[in-house]
């Protein structure tokens, strides 16, 4: 499986597209498509057909997946940053903010 610069639970900023400049938390990742669903970003309108659970049907606003190349991780100081990987003394890989040099914490 591929390793990405973002994970579920990270706070990210959209750097390209119609939602450019918006921030949100990553709700879920779709690794096969290289996409992520971000809370409150890339909103679409979905028309729901009436069903047994929803007899009225209706129109619902929901988040659509966005390509991860259009997302940038926010570091602890609240600024968007690129990331690099470093191995600590325990042998665990950590994501480090390129701007501040501090670890990325969810």
C-alpha positions, 0 to 999 in steps of 0.5 A, spaced: 500 500 500 502 506 498 504 511 503 501 518 503 503 525 506 496 525 509 492 521 514 485 520 517 484 525 522 489 530 520 487 537 519 489 539 511 488 545 507 486 545 500 491 548 495 487 547 488 480 547 485 474 550 487 475 549 494 482 553 495 483 556 501 478 552 505 481 547 511 478 541 514 479 534 518 480 528 513 474 524 515 476 518 510 482 516 505 480 512 499 487 509 497 486 506 491 484 513 488 489 517 491 483 521 494 480 523 501 474 526 504 475 532 508 470 535 513 466 541 510 470 541 503 468 540 496 461 540 498 456 537 493 448 536 492 446 529 492 438 527 490 436 521 494 430 517 491 425 515 496 426 508 500 424 504 506 429 508 510 427 515 507 420 515 504 420 522 503 427 522 499 430 529 498 436 533 497 442 532 501 449 536 501 455 532 502 462 532 502 465 529 495 472 526 495 478 530 493 485 528 490 490 528 495 495 532 491 490 538 492 491 537 500 497 540 504 497 538 511 497 543 517 502 543 522 502 545 530 502 552 528 496 552 523 500 553 517 500 549 511 507 545 510 510 539 506 512 533 510 518 529 510 519 522 514 524 521 519 526 515 523 526 516 531 531 512 536 525 507 537 525 505 529 519 508 528 517 513 522 515 520 524 512 525 519 516 532 520 514 539 518 518 542 513 517 549 515 517 548 523 521 542 523 516 539 529 513 532 528 506 532 525 501 530 530 493 528 529 
